[in-house]
Amino acid sequence: MQDEEKDHLAKIIEGLNERLAKAEGKAEGTLEIAKNMLAKGFSLETVQEVTGLPLVEIQALMANKSSVKEPPAPYGRRPRKPKT
């Protein structure tokens, strides 16, 4: 294999690695959105519609509620406590 071919293949591999990293990041972001929606009490159907995740995957998130946490308040504000 010649140097030009090696360089060309290296560029192809680099591009594929970048695409894979972007796809993994997008998937992680989608799961985070689903977790936050579940923590806010959205229905499974709504979470599925918004995120496009399979219902089975959302149900798995529900089953593992310890990983579903309230998202941090925006701009450092603390959430209000409900009036009793």
PDB file as gemmi writes it, atoms N, CA and C in Angstrom:
CRYST1    1.000    1.000    1.000  90.00  90.00  90.00 P 1                      
ATOM      1  N   MET A   1       0.848  -1.171   0.000  1.00  0.00           N  
ATOM      2  CA  MET A   1       0.000   0.000   0.000  1.00  0.00           C  
ATOM      3  C   MET A   1       0.895   1.235   0.000  1.00  0.00           C  
ATOM      4  N   GLN A   2       0.543   2.196  -0.803  1.00  0.00           N  
ATOM      5  CA  GLN A   2       1.360   3.396  -0.916  1.00  0.00           C  
ATOM      6  C   GLN A   2       0.946   4.428   0.123  1.00  0.00           C  
ATOM      7  N   ASP A   3       1.829   5.411   0.318  1.00  0.00           N  
ATOM      8  CA  ASP A   3       1.580   6.443   1.314  1.00  0.00           C  
ATOM      9  C   ASP A   3       0.281   7.200   1.054  1.00  0.00           C  
ATOM     10  N   GLU A   4      -0.012   7.501  -0.205  1.00  0.00           N  
ATOM     11  CA  GLU A   4      -1.241   8.230  -0.531  1.00  0.00           C  
ATOM     12  C   GLU A   4      -2.468   7.421  -0.132  1.00  0.00           C  
ATOM     13  N   GLU A   5      -2.428   6.123  -0.384  1.00  0.00           N  
ATOM     14  CA  GLU A   5      -3.548   5.261  -0.014  1.00  0.00           C  
ATOM     15  C   GLU A   5      -3.697   5.195   1.508  1.00  0.00           C  
ATOM     16  N   LYS A   6      -2.568   5.108   2.209  1.00  0.00           N  
ATOM     17  CA  LYS A   6      -2.605   5.064   3.668  1.00  0.00           C  
ATOM     18  C   LYS A   6      -3.190   6.361   4.232  1.00  0.00           C  
ATOM     19  N   ASP A   7      -2.781   7.483   3.674  1.00  0.00           N  
ATOM     20  CA  ASP A   7      -3.306   8.772   4.122  1.00  0.00           C  
ATOM     21  C   ASP A   7      -4.813   8.864   3.866  1.00  0.00           C  
ATOM     22  N   HIS A   8      -5.225   8.405   2.694  1.00  0.00           N  
ATOM     23  CA  HIS A   8      -6.642   8.431   2.344  1.00  0.00           C  
ATOM     24  C   HIS A   8      -7.453   7.567   3.309  1.00  0.00           C  
ATOM     25  N   LEU A   9      -6.968   6.374   3.598  1.00  0.00           N  
ATOM     26  CA  LEU A   9      -7.664   5.483   4.536  1.00  0.00           C  
ATOM     27  C   LEU A   9      -7.679   6.074   5.943  1.00  0.00           C  
ATOM     28  N   ALA A  10      -6.595   6.708   6.338  1.00  0.00           N  
ATOM     29  CA  ALA A  10      -6.533   7.332   7.658  1.00  0.00           C  
ATOM     30  C   ALA A  10      -7.580   8.436   7.778  1.00  0.00           C  
ATOM     31  N   LYS A  11      -7.766   9.216   6.711  1.00  0.00           N  
ATOM     32  CA  LYS A  11      -8.773  10.281   6.719  1.00  0.00           C  
ATOM     33  C   LYS A  11     -10.184   9.700   6.789  1.00  0.00           C  
ATOM     34  N   ILE A  12     -10.402   8.621   6.076  1.00  0.00           N  
ATOM     35  CA  ILE A  12     -11.719   7.960   6.115  1.00  0.00           C  
ATOM     36  C   ILE A  12     -12.009   7.461   7.526  1.00  0.00           C  
ATOM     37  N   ILE A  13     -11.035   6.819   8.141  1.00  0.00           N  
ATOM     38  CA  ILE A  13     -11.201   6.292   9.503  1.00  0.00           C  
ATOM     39  C   ILE A  13     -11.444   7.427  10.486  1.00  0.00           C  
ATOM     40  N   GLU A  14     -10.714   8.520  10.335  1.00  0.00           N  
ATOM     41  CA  GLU A  14     -10.887   9.682  11.207  1.00  0.00           C  
ATOM     42  C   GLU A  14     -12.312  10.241  11.081  1.00  0.00           C  
ATOM     43  N   GLY A  15     -12.800  10.337   9.861  1.00  0.00           N  
ATOM     44  CA  GLY A  15     -14.162  10.824   9.639  1.00  0.00           C  
ATOM     45  C   GLY A  15     -15.204   9.913  10.254  1.00  0.00           C  
ATOM     46  N   LEU A  16     -14.999   8.612  10.132  1.00  0.00           N  
ATOM     47  CA  LEU A  16     -15.932   7.655  10.729  1.00  0.00           C  
ATOM     48  C   LEU A  16     -15.920   7.751  12.250  1.00  0.00           C  
ATOM     49  N   ASN A  17     -14.750   7.919  12.826  1.00  0.00           N  
ATOM     50  CA  ASN A  17     -14.646   8.066  14.277  1.00  0.00           C  
ATOM     51  C   ASN A  17     -15.366   9.327  14.761  1.00  0.00           C  
ATOM     52  N   GLU A  18     -15.268  10.415  14.000  1.00  0.00           N  
ATOM     53  CA  GLU A  18     -15.955  11.653  14.356  1.00  0.00           C  
ATOM     54  C   GLU A  18     -17.467  11.463  14.297  1.00  0.00           C  
ATOM     55  N   ARG A  19     -17.942  10.792  13.264  1.00  0.00           N  
ATOM     56  CA  ARG A  19     -19.382  10.538  13.141  1.00  0.00           C  
ATOM     57  C   ARG A  19     -19.884   9.672  14.290  1.00  0.00           C  
ATOM     58  N   LEU A  20     -19.096   8.663  14.644  1.00  0.00           N  
ATOM     59  CA  LEU A  20     -19.469   7.774  15.743  1.00  0.00           C  
ATOM     60  C   LEU A  20     -19.544   8.557  17.047  1.00  0.00           C  
ATOM     61  N   ALA A  21     -18.572   9.421  17.299  1.00  0.00           N  
ATOM     62  CA  ALA A  21     -18.569  10.222  18.529  1.00  0.00           C  
ATOM     63  C   ALA A  21     -19.791  11.138  18.586  1.00  0.00           C  
ATOM     64  N   LYS A  22     -20.147  11.743  17.450  1.00  0.00           N  
ATOM     65  CA  LYS A  22     -21.331  12.611  17.413  1.00  0.00           C  
ATOM     66  C   LYS A  22     -22.599  11.814  17.689  1.00  0.00           C  
ATOM     67  N   ALA A  23     -22.697  10.638  17.102  1.00  0.00           N  
ATOM     68  CA  ALA A  23     -23.880   9.796  17.300  1.00  0.00           C  
ATOM     69  C   ALA A  23     -23.998   9.368  18.763  1.00  0.00           C  
ATOM     70  N   GLU A  24     -22.868   9.018  19.377  1.00  0.00           N  
ATOM     71  CA  GLU A  24     -22.893   8.617  20.788  1.00  0.00           C  
ATOM     72  C   GLU A  24     -23.305   9.789  21.670  1.00  0.00           C  
ATOM     73  N   GLY A  25     -22.801  10.977  21.369  1.00  0.00           N  
ATOM     74  CA  GLY A  25     -23.167  12.161  22.126  1.00  0.00           C  
ATOM     75  C   GLY A  25     -24.634  12.488  21.999  1.00  0.00           C  
ATOM     76  N   LYS A  26     -25.154  12.342  20.797  1.00  0.00           N  
ATOM     77  CA  LYS A  26     -26.580  12.607  20.563  1.00  0.00           C  
ATOM     78  C   LYS A  26     -27.434  11.605  21.336  1.00  0.00           C  
ATOM     79  N   ALA A  27     -27.035  10.335  21.327  1.00  0.00           N  
ATOM     80  CA  ALA A  27     -27.787   9.308  22.050  1.00  0.00           C  
ATOM     81  C   ALA A  27     -27.780   9.584  23.546  1.00  0.00           C  
ATOM     82  N   GLU A  28     -26.626   9.998  24.087  1.00  0.00           N  
ATOM     83  CA  GLU A  28     -26.550  10.323  25.507  1.00  0.00           C  
ATOM     84  C   GLU A  28     -27.452  11.509  25.841  1.00  0.00           C  
ATOM     85  N   GLY A  29     -27.462  12.506  24.959  1.00  0.00           N  
ATOM     86  CA  GLY A  29     -28.316  13.672  25.177  1.00  0.00           C  
ATOM     87  C   GLY A  29     -29.790  13.304  25.158  1.00  0.00           C  
ATOM     88  N   THR A  30     -30.168  12.429  24.257  1.00  0.00           N  
ATOM     89  CA  THR A  30     -31.558  11.987  24.164  1.00  0.00           C  
ATOM     90  C   THR A  30     -31.968  11.236  25.428  1.00  0.00           C  
ATOM     91  N   LEU A  31     -31.094  10.386  25.935  1.00  0.00           N  
ATOM     92  CA  LEU A  31     -31.398   9.665  27.172  1.00  0.00           C  
ATOM     93  C   LEU A  31     -31.529  10.633  28.347  1.00  0.00           C  
ATOM     94  N   GLU A  32     -30.680  11.638  28.381  1.00  0.00           N  
ATOM     95  CA  GLU A  32     -30.742  12.634  29.449  1.00  0.00           C  
ATOM     96  C   GLU A  32     -32.067  13.402  29.398  1.00  0.00           C  
ATOM     97  N   ILE A  33     -32.496  13.752  28.198  1.00  0.00           N  
ATOM     98  CA  ILE A  33     -33.790  14.433  28.042  1.00  0.00           C  
ATOM     99  C   ILE A  33     -34.917  13.522  28.549  1.00  0.00           C  
ATOM    100  N   ALA A  34     -34.870  12.256  28.164  1.00  0.00           N  
ATOM    101  CA  ALA A  34     -35.900  11.312  28.607  1.00  0.00           C  
ATOM    102  C   ALA A  34     -35.907  11.192  30.128  1.00  0.00           C  
ATOM    103  N   LYS A  35     -34.745  11.099  30.743  1.00  0.00           N  
ATOM    104  CA  LYS A  35     -34.657  11.006  32.205  1.00  0.00           C  
ATOM    105  C   LYS A  35     -35.262  12.242  32.861  1.00  0.00           C  
ATOM    106  N   ASN A  36     -34.932  13.399  32.332  1.00  0.00           N  
ATOM    107  CA  ASN A  36     -35.458  14.642  32.896  1.00  0.00           C  
ATOM    108  C   ASN A  36     -36.978  14.727  32.741  1.00  0.00           C  
ATOM    109  N   MET A  37     -37.478  14.302  31.589  1.00  0.00           N  
ATOM    110  CA  MET A  37     -38.927  14.319  31.374  1.00  0.00           C  
ATOM    111  C   MET A  37     -39.632  13.374  32.341  1.00  0.00           C  
ATOM    112  N   LEU A  38     -39.064  12.192  32.538  1.00  0.00           N  
ATOM    113  CA  LEU A  38     -39.661  11.234  33.474  1.00  0.00           C  
ATOM    114  C   LEU A  38     -39.644  11.801  34.889  1.00  0.00           C  
ATOM    115  N   ALA A  39     -38.554  12.464  35.255  1.00  0.00           N  
ATOM    116  CA  ALA A  39     -38.454  13.057  36.586  1.00  0.00           C  
ATOM    117  C   ALA A  39     -39.501  14.150  36.785  1.00  0.00           C  
ATOM    118  N   LYS A  40     -39.882  14.810  35.692  1.00  0.00           N  
ATOM    119  CA  LYS A  40     -40.895  15.865  35.762  1.00  0.00           C  
ATOM    120  C   LYS A  40     -42.318  15.316  35.683  1.00  0.00           C  
ATOM    121  N   GLY A  41     -42.446  13.982  35.489  1.00  0.00           N  
ATOM    122  CA  GLY A  41     -43.758  13.360  35.500  1.00  0.00           C  
ATOM    123  C   GLY A  41     -44.438  13.223  34.149  1.00  0.00           C  
ATOM    124  N   PHE A  42     -43.705  13.410  33.057  1.00  0.00           N  
ATOM    125  CA  PHE A  42     -44.309  13.230  31.739  1.00  0.00           C  
ATOM    126  C   PHE A  42     -44.661  11.763  31.532  1.00  0.00           C  
ATOM    127  N   SER A  43     -45.702  11.514  30.742  1.00  0.00           N  
ATOM    128  CA  SER A  43     -46.122  10.142  30.466  1.00  0.00           C  
ATOM    129  C   SER A  43     -45.105   9.454  29.556  1.00  0.00           C  
ATOM    130  N   LEU A  44     -45.136   8.129  29.589  1.00  0.00           N  
ATOM    131  CA  LEU A  44     -44.239   7.352  28.722  1.00  0.00           C  
ATOM    132  C   LEU A  44     -44.466   7.699  27.257  1.00  0.00           C  
ATOM    133  N   GLU A  45     -45.726   7.857  26.894  1.00  0.00           N  
ATOM    134  CA  GLU A  45     -46.054   8.151  25.498  1.00  0.00           C  
ATOM    135  C   GLU A  45     -45.498   9.509  25.064  1.00  0.00           C  
ATOM    136  N   THR A  46     -45.574  10.500  25.956  1.00  0.00           N  
ATOM    137  CA  THR A  46     -45.048  11.820  25.634  1.00  0.00           C  
ATOM    138  C   THR A  46     -43.529  11.777  25.500  1.00  0.00           C  
ATOM    139  N   VAL A  47     -42.875  11.070  26.409  1.00  0.00           N  
ATOM    140  CA  VAL A  47     -41.416  10.934  26.347  1.00  0.00           C  
ATOM    141  C   VAL A  47     -41.018  10.249  25.045  1.00  0.00           C  
ATOM    142  N   GLN A  48     -41.760   9.228  24.671  1.00  0.00           N  
ATOM    143  CA  GLN A  48     -41.474   8.512  23.428  1.00  0.00           C  
ATOM    144  C   GLN A  48     -41.659   9.426  22.218  1.00  0.00           C  
ATOM    145  N   GLU A  49     -42.734  10.193  22.219  1.00  0.00           N  
ATOM    146  CA  GLU A  49     -43.024  11.077  21.099  1.00  0.00           C  
ATOM    147  C   GLU A  49     -41.942  12.154  20.946  1.00  0.00           C  
ATOM    148  N   VAL A  50     -41.515  12.728  22.059  1.00  0.00           N  
ATOM    149  CA  VAL A  50     -40.532  13.817  22.017  1.00  0.00           C  
ATOM    150  C   VAL A  50     -39.136  13.315  21.679  1.00  0.00           C  
ATOM    151  N   THR A  51     -38.734  12.193  22.287  1.00  0.00           N  
ATOM    152  CA  THR A  51     -37.349  11.718  22.123  1.00  0.00           C  
ATOM    153  C   THR A  51     -37.159  10.749  20.957  1.00  0.00           C  
ATOM    154  N   GLY A  52     -38.244  10.053  20.585  1.00  0.00           N  
ATOM    155  CA  GLY A  52     -38.115   9.041  19.545  1.00  0.00           C  
ATOM    156  C   GLY A  52     -37.532   7.729  20.047  1.00  0.00           C  
ATOM    157  N   LEU A  53     -37.356   7.615  21.359  1.00  0.00           N  
ATOM    158  CA  LEU A  53     -36.812   6.378  21.928  1.00  0.00           C  
ATOM    159  C   LEU A  53     -37.866   5.278  21.901  1.00  0.00           C  
ATOM    160  N   PRO A  54     -37.427   4.026  21.790  1.00  0.00           N  
ATOM    161  CA  PRO A  54     -38.382   2.919  21.868  1.00  0.00           C  
ATOM    162  C   PRO A  54     -39.006   2.851  23.261  1.00  0.00           C  
ATOM    163  N   LEU A  55     -40.260   2.452  23.324  1.00  0.00           N  
ATOM    164  CA  LEU A  55     -40.969   2.365  24.592  1.00  0.00           C  
ATOM    165  C   LEU A  55     -40.242   1.465  25.580  1.00  0.00           C  
ATOM    166  N   VAL A  56     -39.655   0.396  25.092  1.00  0.00           N  
ATOM    167  CA  VAL A  56     -38.927  -0.544  25.960  1.00  0.00           C  
ATOM    168  C   VAL A  56     -37.766   0.165  26.661  1.00  0.00           C  
ATOM    169  N   GLU A  57     -37.074   1.038  25.948  1.00  0.00           N  
ATOM    170  CA  GLU A  57     -35.947   1.751  26.530  1.00  0.00           C  
ATOM    171  C   GLU A  57     -36.418   2.752  27.592  1.00  0.00           C  
ATOM    172  N   ILE A  58     -37.540   3.387  27.335  1.00  0.00           N  
ATOM    173  CA  ILE A  58     -38.094   4.339  28.307  1.00  0.00           C  
ATOM    174  C   ILE A  58     -38.563   3.593  29.553  1.00  0.00           C  
ATOM    175  N   GLN A  59     -39.173   2.434  29.350  1.00  0.00           N  
ATOM    176  CA  GLN A  59     -39.615   1.622  30.484  1.00  0.00           C  
ATOM    177  C   GLN A  59     -38.414   1.177  31.314  1.00  0.00           C  
ATOM    178  N   ALA A  60     -37.297   0.887  30.659  1.00  0.00           N  
ATOM    179  CA  ALA A  60     -36.080   0.516  31.387  1.00  0.00           C  
ATOM    180  C   ALA A  60     -35.586   1.689  32.231  1.00  0.00           C  
ATOM    181  N   LEU A  61     -35.698   2.904  31.698  1.00  0.00           N  
ATOM    182  CA  LEU A  61     -35.331   4.089  32.481  1.00  0.00           C  
ATOM    183  C   LEU A  61     -36.249   4.233  33.691  1.00  0.00           C  
ATOM    184  N   MET A  62     -37.535   3.953  33.488  1.00  0.00           N  
ATOM    185  CA  MET A  62     -38.497   4.037  34.585  1.00  0.00           C  
ATOM    186  C   MET A  62     -38.181   2.996  35.661  1.00  0.00           C  
ATOM    187  N   ALA A  63     -37.789   1.809  35.237  1.00  0.00           N  
ATOM    188  CA  ALA A  63     -37.482   0.735  36.183  1.00  0.00           C  
ATOM    189  C   ALA A  63     -36.256   1.075  37.015  1.00  0.00           C  
ATOM    190  N   ASN A  64     -35.375   1.885  36.460  1.00  0.00           N  
ATOM    191  CA  ASN A  64     -34.150   2.274  37.149  1.00  0.00           C  
ATOM    192  C   ASN A  64     -34.283   3.719  37.613  1.00  0.00           C  
ATOM    193  N   LYS A  65     -35.289   3.986  38.430  1.00  0.00           N  
ATOM    194  CA  LYS A  65     -35.587   5.362  38.844  1.00  0.00           C  
ATOM    195  C   LYS A  65     -34.459   5.997  39.624  1.00  0.00           C  
ATOM    196  N   SER A  66     -33.566   5.201  40.192  1.00  0.00           N  
ATOM    197  CA  SER A  66     -32.464   5.809  40.939  1.00  0.00           C  
ATOM    198  C   SER A  66     -31.578   6.643  40.024  1.00  0.00           C  
ATOM    199  N   SER A  67     -31.610   6.337  38.725  1.00  0.00           N  
ATOM    200  CA  SER A  67     -30.810   7.120  37.787  1.00  0.00           C  
ATOM    201  C   SER A  67     -31.571   8.335  37.265  1.00  0.00           C  
ATOM    202  N   VAL A  68     -32.875   8.396  37.556  1.00  0.00           N  
ATOM    203  CA  VAL A  68     -33.687   9.518  37.105  1.00  0.00           C  
ATOM    204  C   VAL A  68     -33.723  10.545  38.227  1.00  0.00           C  
ATOM    205  N   LYS A  69     -33.014  11.648  38.032  1.00  0.00           N  
ATOM    206  CA  LYS A  69     -32.921  12.677  39.055  1.00  0.00           C  
ATOM    207  C   LYS A  69     -33.506  13.973  38.535  1.00  0.00           C  
ATOM    208  N   GLU A  70     -33.928  14.790  39.451  1.00  0.00           N  
ATOM    209  CA  GLU A  70     -34.446  16.114  39.108  1.00  0.00           C  
ATOM    210  C   GLU A  70     -33.314  16.916  38.479  1.00  0.00           C  
ATOM    211  N   PRO A  71     -33.548  17.508  37.310  1.00  0.00           N  
ATOM    212  CA  PRO A  71     -32.488  18.302  36.689  1.00  0.00           C  
ATOM    213  C   PRO A  71     -32.202  19.542  37.526  1.00  0.00           C  
ATOM    214  N   PRO A  72     -30.983  20.079  37.437  1.00  0.00           N  
ATOM    215  CA  PRO A  72     -30.672  21.267  38.218  1.00  0.00           C  
ATOM    216  C   PRO A  72     -31.511  22.453  37.777  1.00  0.00           C  
ATOM    217  N   ALA A  73     -31.775  23.327  38.710  1.00  0.00           N  
ATOM    218  CA  ALA A  73     -32.559  24.521  38.413  1.00  0.00           C  
ATOM    219  C   ALA A  73     -31.752  25.441  37.501  1.00  0.00           C  
ATOM    220  N   PRO A  74     -32.418  26.089  36.545  1.00  0.00           N  
ATOM    221  CA  PRO A  74     -31.677  26.968  35.640  1.00  0.00           C  
ATOM    222  C   PRO A  74     -31.150  28.200  36.363  1.00  0.00           C  
ATOM    223  N   TYR A  75     -29.986  28.651  35.947  1.00  0.00           N  
ATOM    224  CA  TYR A  75     -29.375  29.884  36.445  1.00  0.00           C  
ATOM    225  C   TYR A  75     -29.159  29.880  37.941  1.00  0.00           C  
ATOM    226  N   GLY A  76     -28.928  28.722  38.518  1.00  0.00           N  
ATOM    227  CA  GLY A  76     -28.601  28.645  39.928  1.00  0.00           C  
ATOM    228  C   GLY A  76     -29.775  28.840  40.868  1.00  0.00           C  
ATOM    229  N   ARG A  77     -30.983  28.984  40.326  1.00  0.00           N  
ATOM    230  CA  ARG A  77     -32.150  29.136  41.197  1.00  0.00           C  
ATOM    231  C   ARG A  77     -32.508  27.804  41.820  1.00  0.00           C  
ATOM    232  N   ARG A  78     -32.981  27.874  43.019  1.00  0.00           N  
ATOM    233  CA  ARG A  78     -33.440  26.659  43.669  1.00  0.00           C  
ATOM    234  C   ARG A  78     -34.933  26.486  43.406  1.00  0.00           C  
ATOM    235  N   PRO A  79     -35.368  25.247  43.213  1.00  0.00           N  
ATOM    236  CA  PRO A  79     -36.790  25.036  42.974  1.00  0.00           C  
ATOM    237  C   PRO A  79     -37.598  25.432  44.203  1.00  0.00           C  
ATOM    238  N   ARG A  80     -38.782  25.957  43.948  1.00  0.00           N  
ATOM    239  CA  ARG A  80     -39.658  26.328  45.041  1.00  0.00           C  
ATOM    240  C   ARG A  80     -40.219  25.089  45.719  1.00  0.00           C  
ATOM    241  N   LYS A  81     -40.356  25.189  47.040  1.00  0.00           N  
ATOM    242  CA  LYS A  81     -40.975  24.099  47.757  1.00  0.00           C  
ATOM    243  C   LYS A  81     -42.483  24.259  47.653  1.00  0.00           C  
ATOM    244  N   PRO A  82     -43.207  23.139  47.483  1.00  0.00           N  
ATOM    245  CA  PRO A  82     -44.664  23.253  47.382  1.00  0.00           C  
ATOM    246  C   PRO A  82     -45.248  23.736  48.705  1.00  0.00           C  
ATOM    247  N   LYS A  83     -46.302  24.549  48.593  1.00  0.00           N  
ATOM    248  CA  LYS A  83     -46.983  25.049  49.782  1.00  0.00           C  
ATOM    249  C   LYS A  83     -47.789  23.922  50.399  1.00  0.00           C  
ATOM    250  N   THR A  84     -47.727  23.853  51.714  1.00  0.00           N  
ATOM    251  CA  THR A  84     -48.471  22.789  52.407  1.00  0.00           C  
ATOM    252  C   THR A  84     -49.620  23.331  53.176  1.00  0.00           C  
TER     253      THR A  84                                                      
END                                                                             
